[in-house]
Amino acid sequence: MFRVHEIISCVVIAVVGCDNGSQQGRFAVRSTSSFMLAGSIGDFTVVHGDTIPLAPNSTGGQPLLYLLIVAPGASGGVSSSASTKYISEWELKLVSPRGDYTGTLTWDRKMDQIGFDGAKFDRGKGNAFVLVRDASGKVNVTQLGPISSGLDAAGALQEIRDALPPDSPAKLVTLAKTP
């Protein structure tokens, strides 16, 4: 059973550069949907947006990026950071008895590349990223996907879980029940 101080953690996702008129590159971020995970300190976020140039029937609701963050035993979360017209950034800050961790995940929307702690990923090869903090305090990132279009958050999370190796700490996470 979790103690109160272990579960009082609010993970907030915010995207910098969401001034729709100033975004450039191949994609424009329109919104994010963030979901708490049940029984784990973590978050599942879906970043919505459009390709550029915009299609005439664009709704801004196309899922472009999925971020699953699992950090057992830590508190903290993800927040926005500095940005440019081509880059969206999220800063990950975790605090635990093992030590604090800060890292930045970037999306270069012009080159369609995701970067985290020096690693680069081609988002076109997979639009889901699982960040797991291991027992040593290091955050490991795994690229999965692409995730099928048209799924709700629970369906997308299930597809991500199904693609993870059996020993992944993220394999068993579920969305928290909402009242």
Phi, psi and omega in degrees: 000137181281143173277156185305316183293339179279334182255355176279084181214120179252119179261119183242129177254131175221142181253132175270147179089025181270015171287099190305332180285336185258350182288138177228174183113202182270348184218153173236126178279131181251322183197168173230149173239124184243137184230133176285150177264142178282133172072002180224153170277118181169187189203149172235122184235138175246125178261123182254152177178204185221160168281156176243131004288156183292140174285149181302329182260023183298136178249349183076006184256008182289123176292124182251333187208137177240130179236117176247119183242121181234121181220077180303135177078005181243159171238163181132208180170200185240137177219171180286163179220187180298155183210163172236183183292341180253349189240133168250136182231146173230133179256129179258122177234122180235141179234130177205168177300336179285347182127161182273157179220136173226131178213162181235129173257128181239149172236110173278102186285345176281313181270351183056050179239142174255136177235141175207123178048044177089344178274144178240142181227141174275109184299333178297337179273349180176128185255013177243134181231126181250119179250118182235128174273122183272180184298333180280350181100353179282144175259122179256140180244137178235132177264133179226165173112197006290150180279140180301143178282159176084004180273146170282179184301316181296319179294319178294317178298319178297318178297321177295312180302318180297331182274348182281152175295154184301333183269004180288132176298342180274353185298329187256003183290150175224163177286144176292146177288136177260142183293000000 
